[in-house]
Amino acid sequence: MDAIKIENLTFSYDQAEKPVLDNLSLTVKSGEFLAVVGRNASGKSTLARLITGLLTPNEGTIEVLGIVAKKPKELFEIRKKVGIVFQNPDNQMVASIVEDDVAFGPENIGVRREEIGERIEFALNATGVKPFRTSMASKLSGGQKQRVAIAGVLAIKPQILILDESTSMLDPRGRDEVMSVVKELNKKEGMTVIAITHYMDEVTECDRVAVMIEGKIQRIATPEEIFSDEELLFRAGLEKPNAMKLADKLKKRGIKGLDGVTDKESLYKALLEAFNKQNQ
């Protein structure tokens, strides 16, 4: 079963001159890690809010895990299965103590008291914030707060996790910490992940990338295919990942075997192989 199926979706904010999303269709596979990229105001965050039911489409349908939200009861079921982590973790925290904040989600959807403790334990362990269980959330670093925000979402045990620019306020180390947790949940737990991001280095390990321009999805393909499409990158205002930029410079200097490089690991392997060939 597809995790999300969107058909002919159109949405406009009140008094807007043109739609934010214009006849958009998208299918997200169950267990997939999908990145959604594009310029500011291309409709990425609006799409996330429509999927979670925070906004209602003007036209079109959104089916989430086989449910089309037409009534409050159906919308409630979707919100039990879909978790979203926003850009600023401070805006998502509701309690001063980490453990209480993580417990809020399952309490709010009516999880039995004896099960809430198990869910808290799972979420704290999955995100690596168990040592901060009784800490004041306000005293944590940005990366730690964002982990707690993710833990709060995981405690509802969602089948789909949406990250809406969730690492944009973090330093490189904090971004790496958060994304490593998300990748592990996707691979080990089979959780469907949609990552909305401006950081192309985060995109390289996704299964597919959806490029948005002015409320439309222009192309969906693998990271390698997207980053090889120079014309699309220019139109969407996107840059290549740092590893790919470096690989391009090295290729111009005559180093071979760097085709297909998109991330640090593939660059390292390609350079090591090129070095070994040169010294045989």
Secondary structure, DSSP 8 states (H G I E B T S, - for coil): -EEEEEEEEEE--TT-SS-SEEEEEEEEETT-EEEEEESTTSSHHHHHHHHTTSS--SEEEEEETTEE--SHHHHHHHHHHEEEE-S-GGGT---SBHHHHHHHHHHHTT--HHHHHHHHHHHHHHHT-GGGTTSBGGGS-HHHHHHHHHHHHHTT--SEEEEESTTTTS-HHHHHHHHHHHHHHHHHH--EEEEE-S-HHHHTTSSEEEEEETTEEEEEE-HHHHHT-HHHHHHHT----HHHHHHHHHHHTT--S-TT--SHHHHHHHHHHHHHHHT-
